[in-house]
Amino acid sequence: MADARPRTRVVILGGGTAGWMTAAALANDLAPIADIRLVESADIGIVGVGEATLPHIRQFVQHLGIDEGAFMAATHATFKLGIAFEGFGAIGDRYIHPFGTFGRDLAGVAFHHYWLRAGGRVPIGQWSVAVAAAEANRFAHPNPADPELAGSYGYAYQFDATRFGPFLRDYAVARGVARTEATVRSVERDGTTGDIAALHLDTGERIAGDLFVDCSGFRNLLLGGELDEAWEDWSGWLPCDSAAAMPCASPEGAIEPYTRAVAMPAGWRWRIPLRHRVGNGYVFASDHVSEDEACEALIAAVEGEPLTEPRVLRFRAGRRRRSWVRNVVGVGLASGFLEPLESTSIYLVQAAITRLIELFPAGGIADADRNAFNRLVDMEYDRIRDFLILHYHATRRDDSTFWDHVRTMAVPDSLAEKLALWRATGRVARYGEGLFLEPSWVAVLIGQGILPDAYDPRAAIPDDAAMDRAMQDLRARVGATAIAMPEHRASLAAMR
């Protein structure tokens, strides 16, 4: 029997990555029950510096039925096996947070407990295929038939964010999304419910809707502006509030299949290799360095000919108290902002879209759906927040006022509990939903020198000699698996 309910009119305010990801996903999943319209202005630029992603983006691309090679060619994408952190634990330290596991579990005990039993003298990354391949500038698609080695990792993309939105725009428009280029002049509210009734544009057009998705970025016209939803400020824990961004020409030779995050006196610097250029930026705390000094430091640090002058962006860490209020859903920067230290911005957009589709109000908005959406989005932001704070707080650096502050600051109770559990037992708090599971926490905690006082007593059961042989054999097979892969540049060429 056909659904007799009226089609839901969805109005998306703002293009860019968040807007067109939302439009593309809704068009793909909800076209039979929703009419989708996106309003964007050519006069309003996009942030466009978030060029690194997490492996979840592959699911998004695949779900839309987009060919990986076509997507990568259109966005000048490279493969990404993880993030190299340099100088975070101490000056001179370096480790990679891989998109994959370390070693393999044995008898229900995670590998890092056996590594701790062995003394932790050899970097734990030598038991990660993703780390070994990244260090060798090699890449191959994972092989699910070999979960212990060639299938023990995932991958993401490093791409030109200014090309991602237009790529998805073409996809969405071809599937029925109506695009209007205009600027919002005023917002009309329903006099009875207080919901948003329509947007009035500078063209004179009135765009009415049942559900409005605010993808207006830092301007936050609907959720934070018209509805005045409260903001939770996290700058006390994440004090970086600015970024100077500047691309440079690609150097000759290998293309690194990973993103680099390099600690700086007042924050950190990113380096993201694409096919046609390298993205660079300095995320900094303006209380500890001036804008001019940050730009000068970035120019001095880039490894290639600068292609533009540095562009400075300003932001603050935090999120709206609720991301779905009345009939407005905030997605992307309109919902919250967490600095790009772990490439989470696009993931947070994707997570919000996924929840919106699952809880889509086809028969009218229900409080239960709104509450569930807000609970799930808040959980994502809060857990990512704690993981980002860990990178700063877990440091031995005392060489600048910035690092002194983050090293000594009080952290959220939720993070303090995780740290106490790790230090006492070597265990990582487990949860079924949300980002950054056990291997990610292990990578950062061990990578930045926080070793626990104990390990799982079951790790002491195997015979010493047999355990040592098994670990050395696995280490050798990890290295052999990585070196058998083609070079990253050759893998990219094959994708064309």
FENRA-V293241 format. One record per residue. N is the residue number from 1. OMEGA is omega in degrees with one decimal (* if undefined). Layout:
# FENRA-V293241
N,OMEGA / N,OMEGA
This chain:
# FENRA-V293241
1,-177.7 / 2,177.7 / 3,-177.0 / 4,-179.3 / 5,178.7 / 6,178.8 / 7,-179.7 / 8,178.7 / 9,-178.7 / 10,177.0 / 11,178.9 / 12,179.3 / 13,178.2 / 14,177.5 / 15,-178.7 / 16,-175.5 / 17,-176.2 / 18,-177.0 / 19,-175.7 / 20,169.8 / 21,179.0 / 22,-178.1 / 23,-178.4 / 24,-178.1 / 25,179.3 / 26,178.6 / 27,-178.7 / 28,-171.3 / 29,-169.0 / 30,-177.3 / 31,-179.5 / 32,-175.1 / 33,-175.4 / 34,169.1 / 35,-170.0 / 36,178.2 / 37,178.7 / 38,179.1 / 39,177.9 / 40,-179.7 / 41,177.6 / 42,-178.6 / 43,-177.0 / 44,-177.2 / 45,175.3 / 46,180.0 / 47,167.0 / 48,175.2 / 49,-179.0 / 50,-171.5 / 51,-179.4 / 52,-174.1 / 53,174.5 / 54,-175.2 / 55,-179.8 / 56,-179.3 / 57,177.4 / 58,178.4 / 59,179.8 / 60,-179.0 / 61,-179.2 / 62,-178.6 / 63,178.5 / 64,180.0 / 65,-178.3 / 66,176.3 / 67,-176.3 / 68,-179.0 / 69,179.5 / 70,178.5 / 71,-177.0 / 72,178.4 / 73,-177.2 / 74,-176.3 / 75,-178.8 / 76,-171.3 / 77,169.4 / 78,178.1 / 79,-178.5 / 80,-179.3 / 81,-179.7 / 82,-178.7 / 83,175.8 / 84,178.0 / 85,-175.3 / 86,174.6 / 87,-178.3 / 88,178.4 / 89,177.6 / 90,177.3 / 91,-179.1 / 92,178.1 / 93,175.6 / 94,173.5 / 95,177.0 / 96,168.9 / 97,-172.5 / 98,170.5 / 99,-177.6 / 100,-175.1 / 101,170.9 / 102,177.9 / 103,174.9 / 104,178.0 / 105,178.9 / 106,179.0 / 107,177.6 / 108,-179.1 / 109,-178.2 / 110,-174.5 / 111,-174.1 / 112,176.3 / 113,176.0 / 114,176.4 / 115,178.3 / 116,178.0 / 117,-178.5 / 118,175.7 / 119,177.0 / 120,-175.8 / 121,178.2 / 122,-179.7 / 123,-176.3 / 124,177.6 / 125,179.0 / 126,172.7 / 127,177.7 / 128,177.8 / 129,-180.0 / 130,179.0 / 131,-178.5 / 132,179.1 / 133,179.5 / 134,-178.9 / 135,-179.2 / 136,-178.0 / 137,-179.9 / 138,179.0 / 139,168.2 / 140,176.7 / 141,-180.0 / 142,178.4 / 143,-176.4 / 144,178.4 / 145,-178.8 / 146,-173.6 / 147,-178.3 / 148,-175.4 / 149,-172.5 / 150,175.8 / 151,-173.6 / 152,-175.8 / 153,172.4 / 154,177.4 / 155,176.6 / 156,-179.5 / 157,166.1 / 158,-173.7 / 159,178.9 / 160,-175.6 / 161,179.3 / 162,178.1 / 163,-177.2 / 164,179.2 / 165,177.4 / 166,177.6 / 167,179.4 / 168,176.5 / 169,179.1 / 170,178.2 / 171,-174.7 / 172,-179.4 / 173,178.5 / 174,-179.4 / 175,168.9 / 176,178.2 / 177,177.8 / 178,-179.0 / 179,176.7 / 180,177.3 / 181,-177.2 / 182,176.8 / 183,179.1 / 184,177.9 / 185,179.1 / 186,-179.3 / 187,-179.5 / 188,179.1 / 189,173.8 / 190,-174.7 / 191,-178.2 / 192,-174.8 / 193,-174.4 / 194,177.1 / 195,171.3 / 196,179.7 / 197,-175.5 / 198,171.7 / 199,175.3 / 200,-171.7 / 201,179.1 / 202,176.3 / 203,-176.0 / 204,-177.8 / 205,175.1 / 206,-178.9 / 207,179.5 / 208,179.6 / 209,174.5 / 210,179.7 / 211,-179.7 / 212,178.3 / 213,-176.5 / 214,174.8 / 215,-175.9 / 216,173.6 / 217,-178.1 / 218,177.6 / 219,170.9 / 220,-169.9 / 221,-174.0 / 222,-174.0 / 223,-179.0 / 224,-178.3 / 225,-176.0 / 226,-177.5 / 227,173.5 / 228,178.5 / 229,-173.8 / 230,-179.5 / 231,173.0 / 232,-174.8 / 233,180.0 / 234,-175.8 / 235,176.0 / 236,178.2 / 237,-179.2 / 238,-168.7 / 239,178.0 / 240,-175.2 / 241,-178.4 / 242,174.5 / 243,171.2 / 244,-176.0 / 245,-178.0 / 246,175.7 / 247,174.1 / 248,179.7 / 249,178.7 / 250,175.7 / 251,175.1 / 252,175.3 / 253,-171.5 / 254,171.4 / 255,-176.4 / 256,177.6 / 257,177.9 / 258,175.8 / 259,176.2 / 260,172.5 / 261,-173.2 / 262,-179.7 / 263,178.0 / 264,-176.5 / 265,-178.2 / 266,-179.4 / 267,-178.8 / 268,-177.1 / 269,176.6 / 270,172.4 / 271,-173.6 / 272,-178.0 / 273,173.5 / 274,-180.0 / 275,-170.9 / 276,179.7 / 277,176.4 / 278,175.0 / 279,179.4 / 280,175.4 / 281,177.5 / 282,175.5 / 283,-171.4 / 284,176.6 / 285,-174.2 / 286,174.9 / 287,-174.0 / 288,176.8 / 289,179.1 / 290,178.8 / 291,-179.5 / 292,179.5 / 293,179.2 / 294,179.3 / 295,178.6 / 296,179.3 / 297,178.7 / 298,179.8 / 299,-179.0 / 300,-172.6 / 301,-173.7 / 302,-176.1 / 303,-178.2 / 304,-178.4 / 305,178.6 / 306,-179.2 / 307,176.7 / 308,168.3 / 309,178.0 / 310,174.9 / 311,-174.4 / 312,175.7 / 313,178.4 / 314,-175.9 / 315,172.1 / 316,-177.7 / 317,178.2 / 318,178.0 / 319,172.5 / 320,-179.5 / 321,173.2 / 322,179.4 / 323,175.0 / 324,-179.3 / 325,-176.4 / 326,179.3 / 327,178.9 / 328,176.8 / 329,176.1 / 330,178.4 / 331,179.7 / 332,-174.5 / 333,176.6 / 334,179.6 / 335,-178.8 / 336,179.4 / 337,170.2 / 338,-173.9 / 339,-168.9 / 340,-176.0 / 341,178.7 / 342,173.1 / 343,-172.9 / 344,-172.5 / 345,-178.2 / 346,175.4 / 347,-178.8 / 348,173.6 / 349,-178.2 / 350,-179.5 / 351,179.3 / 352,178.6 / 353,-180.0 / 354,179.5 / 355,179.6 / 356,179.1 / 357,179.0 / 358,-175.3 / 359,-172.5 / 360,-175.0 / 361,-177.9 / 362,-179.5 / 363,-176.0 / 364,-175.1 / 365,177.9 / 366,178.9 / 367,-178.5 / 368,178.5 / 369,178.3 / 370,-177.0 / 371,179.2 / 372,178.7 / 373,-177.6 / 374,178.6 / 375,-177.5 / 376,178.5 / 377,178.1 / 378,179.4 / 379,179.6 / 380,-178.2 / 381,-174.6 / 382,-179.1 / 383,175.8 / 384,177.3 / 385,-178.6 / 386,-178.9 / 387,177.8 / 388,178.9 / 389,179.3 / 390,-178.0 / 391,-179.7 / 392,-173.1 / 393,-178.8 / 394,-179.3 / 395,173.3 / 396,-175.8 / 397,175.3 / 398,-172.8 / 399,178.2 / 400,179.8 / 401,179.5 / 402,-177.2 / 403,173.8 / 404,-178.5 / 405,-174.6 / 406,179.3 / 407,-172.6 / 408,-175.0 / 409,171.7 / 410,-177.6 / 411,177.8 / 412,-179.8 / 413,-178.2 / 414,176.8 / 415,179.0 / 416,178.8 / 417,178.2 / 418,-179.5 / 419,179.2 / 420,178.1 / 421,179.9 / 422,-176.5 / 423,-175.9 / 424,-169.1 / 425,-173.5 / 426,-179.8 / 427,175.5 / 428,178.0 / 429,-177.5 / 430,173.9 / 431,-173.3 / 432,-178.7 / 433,178.1 / 434,-172.7 / 435,173.3 / 436,179.3 / 437,-167.7 / 438,-177.9 / 439,180.0 / 440,178.7 / 441,178.4 / 442,-178.7 / 443,-176.2 / 444,-178.4 / 445,179.1 / 446,-179.4 / 447,-178.8 / 448,166.7 / 449,176.4 / 450,179.3 / 451,-177.2 / 452,178.7 / 453,-177.7 / 454,173.6 / 455,-178.4 / 456,-177.0 / 457,178.0 / 458,178.5 / 459,-179.7 / 460,-174.9 / 461,-176.8 / 462,177.0 / 463,-176.9 / 464,-175.8 / 465,179.9 / 466,179.8 / 467,-180.0 / 468,179.2 / 469,-178.5 / 470,-179.4 / 471,-179.5 / 472,177.1 / 473,179.8 / 474,177.8 / 475,179.7 / 476,-179.8 / 477,174.7 / 478,179.5 / 479,-180.0 / 480,178.3 / 481,-178.8 / 482,-174.9 / 483,177.4 / 484,179.7 / 485,173.4 / 486,175.0 / 487,-177.3 / 488,-179.1 / 489,178.6 / 490,177.6 / 491,177.5 / 492,178.9 / 493,179.2 / 494,-179.5 / 495,-176.4 / 496,*
